[in-house]
Amino acid sequence: MSSAISKSALSGVVVLDVSRVLAGPFAAQMLGDHGAEVIKLESYDGDDTRGYGPPFVDGDAPYYVGLNRNKQDLAVDLSAPAGREVLFKLLERVDVLVENFKLSTWRKWGVDDPAALTRRFPRLIHCRVSGFGETGQLGGLPGYDAAVQALSGLMSINGDPALDPVRIGIPLVDTSTGMNAVIGVLLALYEREKSGQGQSIEVTLFDTALGMLHPHTSNALNGGKSARTGNGHPNIVPYDLYPTRSEKLFVAVGNDRQFARLCEVIGKPELATDERFRRNSDRVVNRDALRKELAGQLAGFDGQQLFQQLMALGVPCAPMLSVEQALAMEHTATRQMSASIGQYRVTGIPIKLERTPGALRLPPPAIGQHSQEVMQRFGFSDAEIHAAIEAGAVRQA
């Protein structure tokens, strides 16, 4: 085991990632970033995301690259009984299983209830990712990020109020579901330290989407209404994108003190004492009038200079940058949020632990790159490995 792994928070934890596309692989990657030994069990055709390009790097799309670092790859044909034998032998020794198979797939393999895996393997933490869960009106149906954005109401609150709702431009539901999966795994690992028992975890895209809809869900559940306010905020004003002389600037004023400072800096201190704008509750009611006042005044300022001045005074704001501009920022480098592994360029690790930091150890693997190595690691004899490869149940790249 490398020193990078031994110094990381999840040293000694072994994760089997049998998931595909985004939420599951993202969760397994996060665990791998913090020291878990992650084995990606992949079909011979490979994860769909390998083809989600262009661009491509050495035949794989950056979409795949961004979700599968810090993993070894074992290529197995799970449609074959011998392939499933490999899977179940691995489950005897791993700590965590992350998967997003259909219930019908498990049943075809002789597992009527995936939760039964933790009875068969008592220390196993089984994290199951799905679109809607297995019960209820939508139980068992496939879930995709954009469709769940639409169904959950998330899309309804995004975009220009005068136009159709707009899909959020990243797979926010998928990535957030992956984060919830990581939280669930960590909770279960912590509990296992006390009980000695594993357990099943279920995370769904639908539950995650509703869970992240604050404050709209809270408003709607307590006598208010959800609202599409464009770049604005339903409960905080001014919290919006404004034009300046040079570029657009997002102003994110969170309290009356910040609002007063903003008004002073832009040369309109009287706005802070105007009865229409004195408190946030006043400003929310009179948001259109305030926007007109602020937009006219801000148009005369240089955006970058105003950004520096306001932030120095504790007034949150930011110029609107492109992804490329954000990646090129000096602060991005300072925070180690742009990095490389071999020929691959990747984003950095956002969670910084002081004593046990995460590390970028392994580049995204090729299909079956580590098949023999992983099987040896899990106690398969050379004869068993050779037989599995000859039978077509396992493939070594």
SULHUNOR-V864250 format. One record per backbone hydrogen bond with DSSP energy under -0.5 kcal/mol. CO is the residue of the C=O (numbers start at 1). NH is the residue of the N-H. If there is no record, write none. Layout:
CO|NH, CO|NH
//
This chain:
2|6, 3|7, 5|8, 8|11, 10|13, 13|15, 13|37, 14|95, 14|96, 15|17, 15|39, 16|18, 16|98, 17|41, 18|100, 20|22, 22|26, 23|27, 24|28, 25|29, 26|30, 27|31, 28|32, 29|33, 30|34, 31|34, 31|36, 32|35, 33|359, 34|10, 36|38, 37|15, 37|39, 38|40, 38|72, 39|17, 39|41, 40|42, 40|74, 42|76, 43|46, 47|50, 48|51, 49|52, 49|64, 50|61, 51|53, 55|62, 57|60, 60|57, 61|64, 61|65, 62|66, 64|67, 64|68, 65|68, 68|365, 72|40, 73|370, 74|42, 74|76, 75|395, 76|78, 77|80, 80|83, 80|84, 81|85, 82|86, 83|87, 84|88, 85|89, 86|90, 87|91, 88|92, 89|92, 90|93, 90|94, 95|125, 96|16, 97|127, 98|18, 99|129, 102|106, 103|107, 104|108, 105|109, 106|111, 107|110, 110|112, 113|116, 114|117, 115|118, 116|119, 116|120, 117|121, 121|124, 122|198, 124|126, 125|97, 125|127, 126|128, 126|201, 127|99, 127|129, 128|203, 130|205, 131|206, 133|140, 136|139, 138|141, 144|148, 145|149, 146|150, 147|151, 148|152, 149|153, 149|155, 150|153, 153|157, 154|157, 155|158, 155|166, 158|166, 159|230, 160|163, 170|172, 171|175, 172|176, 173|177, 174|178, 175|179, 176|180, 177|181, 178|182, 179|183, 180|184, 181|185, 182|186, 183|187, 184|188, 185|189, 186|190, 187|191, 188|192, 189|193, 190|194, 191|194, 191|195, 192|196, 199|126, 201|128, 203|130, 204|208, 205|209, 206|210, 207|211, 208|212, 210|213, 213|216, 213|217, 215|219, 216|220, 217|221, 218|222, 219|222, 219|224, 220|223, 227|229, 229|232, 236|233, 238|253, 240|251, 242|249, 247|244, 248|320, 249|242, 249|251, 250|252, 250|318, 251|240, 255|259, 256|260, 257|261, 258|262, 259|263, 260|264, 261|265, 262|266, 263|268, 264|267, 268|271, 269|272, 270|273, 270|274, 271|274, 274|277, 274|278, 279|282, 279|283, 280|284, 281|285, 282|286, 284|287, 286|290, 287|291, 288|292, 289|293, 290|294, 291|295, 292|296, 293|297, 294|298, 295|299, 297|300, 298|245, 298|301, 301|245, 301|246, 301|303, 302|306, 303|307, 304|308, 305|309, 306|310, 307|311, 308|312, 309|313, 310|313, 310|315, 311|314, 314|316, 316|252, 318|250, 319|321, 322|326, 323|327, 324|328, 326|329, 329|333, 330|334, 331|335, 332|337, 333|336, 337|348, 339|346, 341|344, 344|341, 346|339, 348|350, 350|352, 351|353, 356|9, 359|361, 362|70, 366|369, 368|371, 368|397, 370|374, 371|375, 372|376, 373|377, 374|378, 375|380, 376|379, 381|385, 382|386, 383|387, 384|388, 385|389, 386|390, 387|391, 388|393, 388|394, 389|392, 393|77, 395|75, 395|397
//
